[in-house]
Amino acid sequence: MKKQIFAALAALALTFAAHPAVQAADYAPVTVDDYGRKVTVTAMPQKVLTFGPNCTELFIALGLGGKIAGNTLDNHSRGPLPEYAADYAKVPELNYGSATREAVLTSGADFVYGIDWEFGDGGLDIAELEENGMNVLVERASNFDEAYKEIRDIGKIFKIEARAEEFIKEQERRMKAAADKIKGREPLRVLVYDSGSSGIFTCSGENFESLLIERAGGKNIFDDLKGKQWVTVSYEEAVARDPQIIVIHDYDSPSIEAKIAEIKANGALSQLDCVKNERFVTITLESVLPGARMAYAVERLAAGFYPEIFAEK
């Protein structure tokens, strides 16, 4: 009798041991175009690194938080949105700031989804990561079509196409609802203030944030600048374009209070009516990056641009 029990348990153990192999064998390889670079995934990724809080939250929003083996750039975050907080707290931190080569190469990861500034020009070498068994998908969307393609590609790779599509539809629904409330209004002129020293570090017309501002009923006063996503402009040029609202990015340092003090103390900016009337809208930096917060960003910006419409009654 004991021999029969042991035989049955052994057979059962073999069944469970074989199950992952069956799953791996059943995985249909996926090839996606990552901005001109072909990425072919031949097995379901098990250990993912997410470079940037926007990338981390997107994986959580898609139900993939359990696959994240490490994340980075929490120094650019003010914390996850409430709906993502519980899962975000479970994510191991690879690096507080930018990913380091040593930490990535020793992580045992097989997949990376990271914001573009983490690669090249002194950052991580994608070819080296691939040589070490990691598939790399770069987050670098500059418009909604590209952002949605990245989400759909993640859906294909992780076999959650339906969930990815539903997420996109929900983001679009919420953004349309916000836009409908301000339909017919003349867009407000918006200056984005990321930081300032010898000028204003702001976003150009190629930056994804310009599109979020547009959907929220505004117009980036520097949306005519092209060539790169982030630019430095003079204080005088900003004043000449007469913004009606200043959007201020909130991240680790300097603080929002310090940035507002800088603006008010600046001889040129202090002359603007929007500064005199304190027409400031603050938003966390990760909220204006492509990812899980697109609708949230539009809703927050729209409420800041048109408080009389969005004020709770």
C-alpha positions in Angstrom: 0.0 0.0 0.0 2.8 2.4 1.0 4.6 1.6 -2.3 1.4 2.6 -4.2 1.1 5.9 -2.3 4.7 6.8 -3.0 4.3 5.9 -6.6 1.2 8.1 -6.9 2.9 11.0 -5.2 6.0 10.6 -7.4 3.7 10.7 -10.5 1.9 13.8 -9.2 5.3 15.5 -8.5 6.4 14.8 -12.1 3.1 16.2 -13.4 3.7 19.5 -11.6 7.3 19.6 -12.6 6.4 19.1 -16.2 3.7 21.8 -16.2 6.0 24.8 -16.7 7.7 23.0 -19.6 4.3 22.5 -21.2 3.5 26.2 -20.8 6.9 27.1 -22.3 6.3 24.8 -25.2 2.9 26.3 -25.8 4.2 29.9 -25.9 3.9 31.3 -29.4 6.9 33.5 -30.1 6.1 37.2 -30.5 8.0 39.7 -32.6 7.3 43.5 -32.2 8.8 46.6 -33.7 10.3 48.7 -31.0 10.8 52.0 -32.9 12.7 50.3 -35.7 14.4 47.6 -33.6 12.9 44.1 -33.8 12.3 42.4 -30.5 11.5 38.7 -30.6 10.3 37.0 -27.4 10.4 33.2 -27.5 9.3 32.4 -23.9 7.0 34.0 -21.4 9.1 36.5 -19.4 9.3 35.6 -15.7 11.5 38.4 -14.2 10.9 41.9 -15.5 12.8 45.1 -14.7 10.8 48.4 -15.1 12.9 51.5 -15.5 10.6 54.4 -14.3 7.6 54.7 -12.1 5.4 55.1 -15.2 6.6 51.8 -16.6 6.1 50.1 -13.2 2.5 51.4 -12.8 1.6 50.4 -16.3 2.6 46.8 -15.6 0.6 46.9 -12.4 -2.4 48.3 -14.2 -2.2 45.5 -16.7 -2.1 42.9 -13.9 1.6 42.1 -14.4 2.9 43.5 -11.1 3.8 40.0 -9.9 6.4 39.6 -12.7 8.4 42.7 -11.7 11.7 41.7 -10.2 13.0 45.3 -9.8 12.2 48.9 -10.6 14.1 52.2 -10.8 13.7 56.0 -10.7 11.6 56.3 -7.6 13.6 59.5 -7.1 11.4 60.9 -9.8 8.2 59.8 -8.1 5.9 61.2 -5.5 4.5 57.7 -4.9 2.0 55.6 -6.8 -1.7 56.4 -7.3 -3.9 54.9 -4.6 -5.2 52.2 -7.0 -1.7 51.0 -7.6 -0.2 51.5 -4.1 -0.7 48.0 -2.6 1.0 46.3 -5.6 3.6 48.9 -6.0 4.7 48.4 -2.4 5.5 44.7 -3.3 7.9 45.7 -6.1 11.6 45.3 -5.2 13.7 48.4 -5.8 16.6 47.7 -8.1 18.0 51.3 -7.9 16.4 54.4 -6.3 17.7 56.5 -9.1 18.8 55.4 -12.6 19.5 51.7 -13.2 23.2 50.7 -12.9 24.9 48.3 -15.2 26.0 46.0 -12.4 22.5 45.8 -10.8 20.9 45.0 -14.1 23.3 42.4 -15.2 23.2 40.6 -11.9 19.4 40.8 -11.5 18.7 37.6 -13.4 16.0 39.4 -15.3 14.8 38.2 -18.7 12.8 41.2 -19.8 13.2 45.0 -19.5 10.6 47.8 -20.1 12.2 51.1 -19.5 12.0 54.8 -20.3 14.3 55.9 -23.1 16.6 58.1 -21.1 17.9 55.1 -19.3 19.6 53.8 -22.5 22.5 55.0 -24.6 24.6 58.2 -24.1 26.2 56.9 -20.9 23.2 54.8 -19.9 22.6 51.1 -20.4 23.7 49.3 -23.6 20.7 47.5 -25.1 22.9 45.1 -27.1 24.7 44.1 -23.9 21.4 43.4 -22.1 20.3 41.3 -25.0 23.6 39.4 -25.0 22.8 38.6 -21.3 19.4 37.1 -22.1 17.1 40.1 -21.7 14.5 41.2 -24.1 14.3 45.0 -24.1 11.3 47.2 -24.8 11.9 50.9 -24.7 9.3 53.4 -23.6 9.6 56.4 -25.8 6.1 57.3 -27.0 5.7 60.9 -28.2 2.0 60.5 -29.2 -1.0 58.4 -28.2 -0.7 56.0 -31.1 2.8 55.1 -30.0 1.8 54.9 -26.4 -1.1 52.5 -27.3 1.2 50.5 -29.5 3.6 49.9 -26.6 0.7 48.8 -24.4 -0.6 46.5 -27.2 2.9 45.1 -27.6 3.1 44.3 -23.9 -0.3 42.6 -24.3 1.0 40.4 -27.1 4.2 39.5 -25.3 2.5 38.6 -22.0 -0.6 37.1 -23.7 -3.0 39.6 -22.2 -4.2 41.3 -25.4 -7.8 41.7 -24.2 -6.8 43.3 -20.9 -4.4 45.7 -22.8 -7.2 46.7 -25.1 -9.7 47.3 -22.3 -7.1 49.5 -20.5 -6.7 51.6 -23.6 -10.5 52.0 -24.0 -10.9 53.1 -20.4 -8.1 55.7 -20.7 -9.8 57.1 -23.9 -13.2 57.1 -22.2 -12.0 59.1 -19.3 -10.1 61.6 -21.4 -13.1 62.1 -23.6 -15.3 62.7 -20.6 -12.9 65.4 -19.4 -12.6 67.0 -22.9 -16.4 67.0 -23.3 -16.8 69.3 -20.3 -14.6 72.0 -21.8 -15.8 71.6 -25.4 -15.9 74.8 -27.3 -13.6 76.7 -25.0 -10.5 78.6 -26.4 -7.4 76.7 -25.3 -5.5 78.3 -22.5 -1.9 79.3 -23.1 0.3 77.0 -20.9 3.9 77.3 -19.8 5.4 74.1 -18.5 8.0 74.8 -15.8 10.1 71.7 -15.0 13.0 73.7 -13.5 14.8 77.0 -13.9 18.3 78.4 -13.5 19.8 80.0 -16.6 16.5 79.6 -18.3 13.3 77.5 -18.2 13.7 73.8 -18.8 10.4 72.9 -20.5 8.8 70.5 -22.9 8.6 71.0 -26.7 5.9 70.1 -29.2 7.4 66.6 -29.5 6.9 65.9 -25.8 4.0 63.7 -24.8 3.0 66.2 -22.2 2.0 68.7 -24.9 -0.7 66.2 -26.0 -2.0 65.8 -22.5 -2.2 69.6 -22.1 -4.1 69.8 -25.4 -6.7 67.2 -24.3 -7.1 69.1 -21.0 -8.0 72.3 -22.8 -4.6 74.0 -23.0 -1.9 74.7 -25.5 1.8 74.5 -24.8 3.2 77.9 -25.7 6.4 76.1 -26.9 4.7 73.4 -29.0 6.3 74.9 -32.1 9.8 73.8 -30.9 10.8 70.5 -32.5 13.8 68.3 -32.6 13.9 67.0 -29.0 11.4 66.5 -26.3 13.0 68.8 -23.6 14.3 72.3 -24.3 15.7 75.3 -22.3 14.1 78.6 -23.2 14.8 82.1 -22.0 12.7 83.8 -19.4 12.1 86.7 -21.8 10.8 84.4 -24.6 8.4 82.8 -22.1 7.1 86.2 -21.1 6.7 87.2 -24.7 4.4 84.3 -25.3 2.2 85.4 -22.4 1.1 82.2 -20.7 -2.2 82.1 -18.8 -1.3 79.1 -16.7 2.0 77.7 -15.5 2.2 73.9 -15.0 4.9 73.0 -12.5 6.4 69.5 -12.3 6.6 68.0 -8.8 9.5 65.6 -8.0 12.2 65.1 -5.4 14.2 68.3 -5.7 13.7 71.2 -5.7 10.3 71.2 -4.0 7.1 72.7 -5.5 7.3 75.5 -2.9 10.9 76.3 -4.0 9.9 76.4 -7.6 7.0 78.7 -7.0 9.4 81.0 -5.0 11.8 81.0 -7.9 9.1 82.0 -10.3 7.8 84.8 -8.1 11.3 86.1 -7.5 12.3 86.1 -11.2 12.3 89.7 -12.6 10.7 88.6 -15.9 8.2 86.0 -14.9 7.0 88.0 -11.9 5.4 90.4 -14.3 3.1 87.9 -15.8 -0.6 88.1 -14.8 -0.7 84.3 -14.2 2.1 84.7 -11.7 0.5 87.7 -10.0 -2.7 85.7 -9.7 -1.0 82.5 -8.8 -2.4 80.5 -11.7 -0.2 77.5 -11.0 -1.1 73.9 -11.6 1.2 71.3 -10.0 1.5 67.7 -11.3 4.0 64.9 -10.5 6.5 64.3 -13.2 5.6 60.7 -13.7 2.0 61.7 -14.4 2.9 63.4 -17.6 4.9 60.5 -19.0 3.2 57.8 -21.2 1.9 54.9 -19.1 -0.9 54.2 -16.7 -1.7 57.9 -15.8 -2.7 59.4 -19.1 -6.4 59.8 -18.2 -5.4 60.9 -14.6 -3.1 63.6 -16.0 -5.8 65.0 -18.4 -8.3 65.0 -15.6 -5.9 66.8 -13.2 -4.7 69.3 -15.7 -8.3 70.1 -16.9 -9.4 70.6 -13.3 -6.5 73.0 -12.8 -7.1 74.9 -16.0 -10.9 75.2 -15.5 -11.6 74.9 -11.7 -15.0 76.6 -12.2 -16.1 73.6 -14.3 -14.5 70.8 -12.4 -15.1 72.0 -8.9 -17.0 69.5 -6.8 -20.6 70.6 -6.1 
